[in-house]
Amino acid sequence: MPTEIPPRRVHLARLRSIWRSAGWPCRDAVELDLVAAGWAFLQRGADGHETIRLTDLGIRLLAEDRQRNLRSSSLHDRLAARVATQLMSAGRIVWRELSLRARIQAADPPSSGADASADALMWPEDGSVLPRPSQGGGAWRMARPDVFSLRRTSVEDYLQPMVHEVKVSRADLLSDLRHAAKRESYRWLSCETCYVLPAGVAESQEIPEELGVWLLHGPVDSGVLEVVRPARHVPCKLPFAVWMALAQATPCTDDDARQHELKDAAPEDLGVAGARDVSPDTGKDA
């Protein structure tokens, strides 16, 4: 009888590897779990050599995991598109899935070790913002925000670059929050960073106070997107390299149907900077 073993990511990765190309067994601890759980079996050929192959149970496990990933990816993409539409309706220029280079000083936590010590490093108890890297220090990291946007203005000081990171599962959110370098790269590129979550994935108090929180209540296409907490604003001017990347990328375009639904919404209802360029000092249009 197979042994009851909960499938982990390392098991699924090894099963995919075996599915792509069945080969010689390596007889390590992961493979032992696969055989004990009934997901794989050792097959001896006519020449006496053993190969490892998937059982029907292992194939079913991989197929179910693939379907979960497809559903999650679909929800993620639709929610990111919903956020992009809402930002565009507020008068912002929006890009999705950009690859931008950012300078950072924080390091990602090791893959193993005490989570508590890593979290203490990433999330200062006083809620302070990690220092922005100096021109001469730090390291470069590729940042890929789900949604990146700027205000539509000709005044650089009023651009207010923002990053919106979409998370549709609690596991994905918690994994993301453990990476200080990723958070700092977003802060290097933007004045505000927000997390966008379906309601029930997490409570706002579980996310550090410097990060904004948007919650989706109801279906992604028709539910209410609520700004539970605005992000902490930190002034930021985009480096020339970022401008060059934006110039080569194609911004999102307005969807006629979605824009029709949102055209009467007031900017303050959208939880982002208004469509008009307003000076924070004078209150006049820029």
C-alpha positions in Angstrom: 0.0 0.0 0.0 1.3 3.5 -0.8 2.5 5.6 2.2 0.5 8.8 2.9 3.0 11.6 2.0 1.8 15.1 1.4 3.1 16.3 -2.0 5.6 19.1 -1.8 7.1 21.3 -4.4 10.3 19.3 -4.6 8.2 16.2 -5.2 6.2 17.8 -8.0 9.4 19.1 -9.6 11.0 15.7 -9.6 7.8 14.1 -11.0 7.8 16.6 -13.9 11.5 15.8 -14.6 10.7 12.0 -14.7 7.6 12.7 -16.9 9.7 14.6 -19.4 12.4 11.9 -19.5 12.3 8.7 -17.6 15.8 7.7 -16.7 18.1 6.1 -14.2 17.0 6.2 -10.6 19.2 8.3 -8.3 17.9 6.8 -5.1 17.9 9.9 -3.0 15.4 10.9 -0.3 13.0 12.6 -2.8 12.9 9.6 -5.0 12.3 7.4 -1.9 9.2 9.5 -1.1 7.9 9.2 -4.7 8.1 5.4 -4.7 6.7 5.1 -1.2 3.8 7.3 -2.0 3.0 5.4 -5.2 3.7 8.3 -7.5 6.6 6.5 -9.3 8.0 3.0 -9.6 11.2 1.3 -10.4 11.2 -0.8 -13.6 13.8 -3.4 -14.4 14.6 -4.0 -18.1 15.6 -7.1 -19.9 19.2 -6.1 -19.5 18.8 -5.9 -15.8 19.0 -2.1 -15.6 16.5 -0.1 -13.6 14.6 3.0 -14.7 12.1 5.1 -12.8 8.7 5.9 -14.2 5.5 7.5 -13.2 2.5 5.6 -12.0 -1.1 6.5 -12.9 -1.3 8.1 -9.5 1.7 10.2 -10.1 0.4 11.3 -13.5 -2.9 12.3 -12.0 -1.1 14.3 -9.3 0.8 16.2 -11.9 -2.3 16.9 -14.0 -4.2 18.2 -10.9 -1.3 20.5 -10.0 -1.2 21.8 -13.6 -4.9 22.6 -13.5 -4.5 24.4 -10.2 -1.7 26.5 -11.7 -3.7 27.3 -14.8 -6.7 28.5 -12.7 -4.5 30.5 -10.5 -2.7 32.1 -13.4 -5.9 32.9 -15.1 -7.2 34.6 -12.0 -3.9 36.5 -11.5 -4.0 37.8 -15.1 -7.6 38.9 -14.9 -7.1 40.7 -11.6 -4.0 42.4 -13.0 -6.0 43.5 -16.0 -8.7 44.8 -13.7 -6.2 46.9 -11.7 -4.6 48.2 -15.0 -8.1 49.3 -16.2 -8.9 51.1 -13.0 -5.6 52.9 -13.0 -6.0 54.0 -16.6 -9.5 55.3 -15.8 -7.8 57.5 -13.1 -5.6 59.1 -15.8 -2.5 57.0 -15.4 -0.2 55.4 -18.0 0.0 51.7 -17.3 2.4 48.9 -18.2 2.1 45.2 -17.3 4.9 42.7 -16.6 7.8 45.0 -17.3 11.4 43.9 -16.7 13.2 46.8 -15.0 16.6 47.0 -13.5 16.7 48.3 -9.9 19.6 49.0 -7.5 19.2 47.3 -4.1 21.2 46.7 -0.9 19.0 44.1 0.8 19.6 40.4 0.2 17.0 37.7 -0.3 16.7 35.4 2.7 18.4 32.0 2.3 16.1 29.1 1.2 16.5 27.4 4.5 16.8 28.7 8.0 14.7 30.4 10.6 11.9 32.4 9.1 11.7 34.5 12.2 15.2 35.9 11.8 14.7 36.6 8.1 11.4 38.4 8.7 13.0 40.5 11.4 15.6 41.6 8.9 13.0 42.4 6.2 10.3 44.0 8.3 11.8 46.4 10.9 9.8 46.5 14.0 9.5 50.3 13.9 8.0 50.2 10.4 10.8 52.3 9.0 11.5 52.2 5.3 14.7 50.5 4.1 17.3 53.1 2.9 17.4 53.8 -0.8 20.7 52.5 -2.3 23.4 55.0 -2.8 24.7 55.7 -6.3 28.0 53.9 -5.5 26.7 50.9 -3.5 24.3 48.1 -3.6 23.7 45.6 -6.4 21.4 45.4 -9.4 18.3 43.2 -9.6 15.7 42.6 -12.3 12.3 43.7 -11.0 9.1 42.5 -12.8 6.1 44.3 -11.2 2.7 43.0 -12.2 1.4 46.5 -12.9 3.6 49.7 -13.1 2.0 53.1 -13.7 2.7 56.8 -13.9 0.5 59.8 -13.7 -0.2 61.5 -17.1 1.7 64.7 -16.6 4.5 66.8 -18.0 5.9 67.6 -14.6 8.5 65.1 -13.4 7.8 65.8 -9.7 4.1 64.8 -10.2 4.6 61.5 -12.0 4.1 59.4 -8.8 5.3 56.0 -10.2 3.4 53.2 -8.5 3.8 49.4 -8.4 0.8 47.1 -7.9 1.7 43.4 -7.1 -1.1 40.9 -7.6 -1.3 37.9 -5.3 -4.2 35.4 -5.6 -3.1 32.8 -3.1 -1.9 33.1 0.5 1.1 30.9 -0.1 2.2 33.1 -2.9 1.8 36.3 -0.8 3.7 34.9 2.2 6.5 33.7 -0.1 6.7 37.2 -1.7 6.8 38.9 1.7 9.9 36.9 2.6 12.0 38.6 -0.1 13.4 41.9 1.1 15.3 42.4 -2.2 12.1 42.2 -4.2 10.4 44.7 -2.0 13.3 47.1 -2.1 13.6 46.9 -5.9 9.9 48.0 -6.1 10.6 50.8 -3.7 13.6 52.0 -5.8 11.3 52.2 -8.9 8.2 53.8 -7.3 6.8 56.2 -4.8 4.2 53.7 -3.6 3.9 49.9 -3.6 0.5 48.2 -3.2 -0.6 44.5 -2.9 -3.8 43.5 -4.6 -5.5 40.5 -3.1 -8.9 38.7 -3.3 -10.7 39.1 -0.1 -9.9 36.3 2.4 -6.3 35.8 1.2 -4.9 37.9 4.0 -5.8 40.6 6.5 -4.4 44.1 5.9 -2.5 44.0 9.3 -0.6 41.0 8.1 1.1 43.2 5.4 3.7 45.7 6.5 2.3 49.2 7.0 4.5 50.8 4.3 2.7 48.8 1.6 -0.8 49.6 0.3 -3.5 47.0 0.3 -6.3 46.6 -2.3 -8.9 43.9 -1.7 -11.2 42.4 -4.4 -14.7 41.6 -3.0 -16.6 39.2 -5.3 -15.8 38.0 -8.8 -12.8 39.5 -10.5 -14.8 40.9 -13.4 -17.7 42.4 -11.5 -16.6 42.6 -7.8 -15.7 45.7 -5.9 -12.0 46.6 -5.8 -11.6 48.3 -2.4 -8.5 50.3 -1.3 -8.3 49.1 2.3 -5.0 51.0 3.0 -3.1 53.5 0.9 0.7 52.9 0.5 3.2 55.0 2.3 4.5 57.7 -0.1 8.2 58.0 -0.6 9.5 60.6 -3.2 11.1 58.9 -6.1 12.6 60.1 -9.4 13.0 57.5 -12.1 16.6 56.9 -13.4 17.4 57.3 -17.1 17.7 53.6 -17.6 14.0 53.1 -16.5 12.9 55.8 -18.9 14.6 54.0 -21.7 12.9 50.7 -20.7 9.5 52.5 -20.6 10.1 54.1 -24.0 10.7 50.6 -25.6 7.7 49.0 -23.9 4.1 49.3 -25.0 1.7 50.6 -22.4 -1.8 49.1 -21.8 -4.6 50.5 -23.9 -8.1 51.3 -22.8 -10.7 48.6 -23.1 -13.9 50.3 -24.4 -16.3 48.2 -22.4 -14.4 48.5 -19.1 -13.8 52.2 -19.7 -17.6 52.7 -20.2 -18.3 51.0 -16.9 -15.8 53.2 -15.0 -16.1 56.5 -16.9 -18.3 58.1 -14.2 -16.2 57.0 -11.2 -14.6 59.8 -9.3 -10.8 59.6 -8.9 -11.1 59.5 -5.1 -13.3 56.4 -5.5 -10.5 54.6 -7.4 -8.0 54.8 -4.5 -5.2 56.3 -6.7 -4.0 59.7 -7.7 -6.7 61.7 -9.5 -6.8 62.0 -13.3 -5.9 65.7 -13.1 -2.3 66.7 -12.4 -2.6 68.7 -9.1 0.2 70.3 -7.3 0.4 69.1 -3.7 1.6 72.6 -2.7 -0.8 74.9 -4.5 -3.8 72.6 -5.3 -3.7 73.9 -8.9 -3.5 71.9 -12.0 0.1 71.2 -13.1 
